[in-house]
Amino acid sequence: MEIPAPDPREGFDVVVLASSAGGVRALQTVISPLPTAFPTPIVVVQHRRPDSLDLLTGILRARAALPVRPATDGPLRPGVTVLPPGASAQLGSTGTITIRPAPATRTADGVLTSAAAAFGPRVLCVVLTGRLDDGAAGVRAVRLAGGRVLVQDPDEAEAPGMPSAALATGCVEHALPLSHIAPALVAYTMAPGAANLLTVPVPPWARLRLGRGVPA
């Protein structure tokens, strides 16, 4: 199955950060060091029950240089957009975001597959700490479209399930310590030529085929 070549244009259209158990601390660690000049819109998907009080936006905003806002339907803006509890999102190729209801532990796959369909090789995603395997189908879609995939090193994740499931697909380029992810995002998006230099080929055993029932 042929994978598109990296986009020759610099930069990405969206960065998706997906996490679950232990994700609040992990997201703070990734987002807080990002500079105000960070050019790419970031969408945050963190597992929370639909009936939970949503404090995540305020927690991330308190330590971030970038603007942090709750997600609403409309244009996808620079800065950090935080999806509400129990929600996924449909991303549009014109740079829009539409909130969709989703099972609380199954929100990442829908965002990632939607981002892959909308932006192809101009998607950069990171799977952080979390239980179960949400995000695994999504990273296959991203990689199949030519996008880029990083994960938190499962050995240091509070809950290794999500990054381990992503790694098991063969679609991950780099597994990084949490403290290295923000610098990696800056390199991928802001250092000329860095994204292409960091390319890792997909291994022949990679499970790229999307199964039935993958959320869109």
C-alpha positions as CSV (number, residue, x, y, z in Angstrom):
1,M,0.0,0.0,0.0
2,E,1.6,3.3,-1.1
3,I,2.0,6.1,1.4
4,P,2.1,9.7,0.1
5,A,5.5,11.4,0.1
6,P,6.0,14.2,2.7
7,D,4.4,17.5,1.7
8,P,7.2,19.7,0.2
9,R,5.7,22.8,1.8
10,E,7.0,23.6,5.3
11,G,4.7,23.1,8.3
12,F,1.5,21.4,9.2
13,D,-2.2,22.3,9.1
14,V,-3.0,20.7,12.5
15,V,-1.3,19.1,15.5
16,V,-3.5,16.6,17.5
17,L,-2.6,15.7,21.1
18,A,-4.5,12.6,22.4
19,S,-4.4,11.4,26.0
20,S,-6.4,9.7,28.7
21,A,-5.3,8.6,32.2
22,G,-2.4,10.8,33.4
23,G,-3.1,13.1,30.5
24,V,-3.6,16.4,32.3
25,R,0.0,16.5,33.6
26,A,1.3,15.2,30.3
27,L,-0.6,17.9,28.3
28,Q,0.7,20.6,30.6
29,T,4.2,19.4,30.1
30,V,3.9,19.4,26.3
31,I,1.9,22.6,25.9
32,S,3.5,24.9,28.5
33,P,6.9,25.3,26.8
34,L,5.5,26.0,23.3
35,P,6.4,29.5,22.2
36,T,3.8,32.2,21.3
37,A,5.1,32.0,17.7
38,F,4.1,28.3,17.4
39,P,2.4,28.4,14.0
40,T,0.1,25.3,13.9
41,P,-3.3,25.0,15.5
42,I,-3.4,22.3,18.2
43,V,-6.4,20.2,19.0
44,V,-6.4,18.5,22.4
45,V,-8.4,15.2,22.9
46,Q,-8.5,14.1,26.6
47,H,-10.8,11.4,27.8
48,R,-13.3,12.7,30.3
49,R,-16.8,11.6,31.2
50,P,-19.5,13.6,29.4
51,D,-21.0,14.7,32.7
52,S,-17.7,15.8,34.2
53,L,-17.0,19.4,35.1
54,D,-14.6,20.6,32.4
55,L,-11.6,22.2,34.1
56,L,-9.0,21.2,31.5
57,T,-9.1,24.4,29.5
58,G,-8.4,26.6,32.5
59,I,-5.7,24.2,33.8
60,L,-3.8,24.3,30.5
61,R,-4.3,28.1,30.0
62,A,-2.8,28.8,33.4
63,R,0.7,27.7,32.3
64,A,0.6,28.2,28.5
65,A,2.1,31.0,26.4
66,L,-0.3,30.1,23.6
67,P,-4.0,31.0,23.7
68,V,-6.1,28.0,25.1
69,R,-9.8,27.9,24.3
70,P,-12.7,25.4,24.5
71,A,-13.7,24.0,21.2
72,T,-16.7,25.4,19.3
73,D,-18.0,24.8,15.8
74,G,-16.3,27.1,13.3
75,P,-12.8,28.0,12.1
76,L,-9.8,26.1,13.6
77,R,-7.7,28.9,15.0
78,P,-4.0,29.1,16.0
79,G,-3.3,28.2,19.6
80,V,-4.8,25.3,21.6
81,T,-8.4,24.1,21.1
82,V,-9.6,21.7,23.8
83,L,-12.4,19.3,22.9
84,P,-15.2,19.1,25.6
85,P,-15.7,15.9,27.7
86,G,-17.3,13.0,25.8
87,A,-16.7,14.6,22.4
88,S,-14.8,14.0,19.2
89,A,-14.5,16.4,16.2
90,Q,-14.8,16.5,12.5
91,L,-12.0,18.6,10.9
92,G,-12.7,20.1,7.4
93,S,-10.2,20.7,4.7
94,T,-11.0,24.4,4.7
95,G,-9.8,24.6,8.3
96,T,-13.0,24.1,10.2
97,I,-13.9,22.1,13.3
98,T,-17.3,20.5,14.2
99,I,-17.9,18.9,17.5
100,R,-19.3,15.4,17.5
101,P,-20.5,13.2,20.4
102,A,-18.5,10.1,21.0
103,P,-18.0,7.4,23.7
104,A,-15.8,8.9,26.4
105,T,-13.0,6.4,25.8
106,R,-13.2,6.5,22.0
107,T,-12.7,10.2,21.2
108,A,-9.2,10.2,19.6
109,D,-9.7,7.9,16.7
110,G,-12.5,10.0,15.2
111,V,-10.4,13.2,15.4
112,L,-7.3,11.6,13.9
113,T,-9.1,9.9,11.0
114,S,-11.0,13.1,10.3
115,A,-7.7,15.1,10.3
116,A,-6.1,12.6,8.0
117,A,-9.0,12.8,5.5
118,A,-9.0,16.6,5.7
119,F,-5.2,17.4,5.6
120,G,-3.4,14.3,4.5
121,P,0.4,14.6,5.0
122,R,0.0,17.9,6.8
123,V,-1.1,16.3,10.0
124,L,1.2,15.8,13.0
125,C,-0.2,13.8,15.9
126,V,1.0,12.7,19.3
127,V,-0.4,9.9,21.4
128,L,0.3,10.5,25.1
129,T,-0.4,8.5,28.3
130,G,-3.7,6.6,28.5
131,R,-5.3,3.2,29.0
132,L,-6.9,1.0,26.3
133,D,-6.1,1.6,22.6
134,D,-7.9,4.7,21.5
135,G,-5.8,6.4,18.9
136,A,-4.4,3.3,17.3
137,A,-6.9,3.3,14.4
138,G,-6.4,7.0,14.1
139,V,-2.6,6.9,13.7
140,R,-3.0,4.3,11.0
141,A,-5.2,6.7,9.1
142,V,-2.7,9.5,9.7
143,R,0.3,7.5,8.5
144,L,-1.6,6.1,5.5
145,A,-2.4,9.7,4.4
146,G,1.3,10.6,4.8
147,G,1.0,12.4,8.1
148,R,3.4,12.1,11.0
149,V,3.0,10.3,14.3
150,L,4.8,10.6,17.6
151,V,4.1,8.9,21.0
152,Q,5.1,9.3,24.6
153,D,7.6,6.6,25.6
154,P,5.3,3.9,27.2
155,D,8.0,3.0,29.7
156,E,7.5,6.4,31.4
157,A,3.8,7.0,30.7
158,E,1.5,6.9,33.7
159,A,-0.7,4.6,31.7
160,P,1.1,2.9,28.8
161,G,-1.9,1.5,26.9
162,M,-2.5,4.2,24.3
163,P,1.1,4.8,23.3
164,S,1.8,1.0,23.3
165,A,-1.2,0.3,21.1
166,A,-0.1,3.1,18.7
167,L,3.4,1.6,18.6
168,A,2.1,-1.8,17.9
169,T,0.6,-0.6,14.6
170,G,4.1,0.1,13.2
171,C,2.9,3.6,12.2
172,V,4.9,5.6,14.8
173,E,8.0,7.5,13.8
174,H,9.4,8.3,17.2
175,A,8.6,7.3,20.8
176,L,9.9,10.1,23.0
177,P,10.3,11.0,26.7
178,L,7.5,13.4,27.7
179,S,10.0,16.2,28.2
180,H,11.2,15.9,24.6
181,I,7.9,16.1,22.9
182,A,7.5,19.9,23.0
183,P,11.0,20.5,21.5
184,A,10.1,17.8,18.8
185,L,6.9,19.7,18.0
186,V,8.8,22.9,17.6
187,A,11.4,21.2,15.4
188,Y,8.8,19.6,13.2
189,T,6.7,22.8,12.7
190,M,9.2,25.6,13.0
191,A,12.7,24.4,11.9
192,P,13.1,24.6,8.1
193,G,13.6,21.1,6.7
194,A,13.5,19.4,10.1
195,A,10.2,17.5,9.4
196,N,11.7,15.8,6.3
197,L,15.0,15.0,8.1
198,L,13.0,13.3,10.9
199,T,11.1,11.0,8.6
200,V,11.2,7.3,9.4
201,P,9.9,4.9,6.8
202,V,6.9,2.7,7.6
203,P,8.1,-0.9,8.3
204,P,6.8,-3.6,6.0
205,W,4.9,-5.2,8.9
206,A,2.9,-2.1,9.7
207,R,-0.8,-2.6,10.2
208,L,-2.1,0.2,7.9
209,R,-5.4,-1.3,6.9
210,L,-8.3,0.4,8.6
211,G,-10.9,-2.0,9.9
212,R,-14.7,-1.7,9.8
213,G,-16.3,0.6,12.3
214,V,-13.4,3.0,12.5
215,P,-15.1,6.3,13.6
216,A,-15.1,9.2,11.1
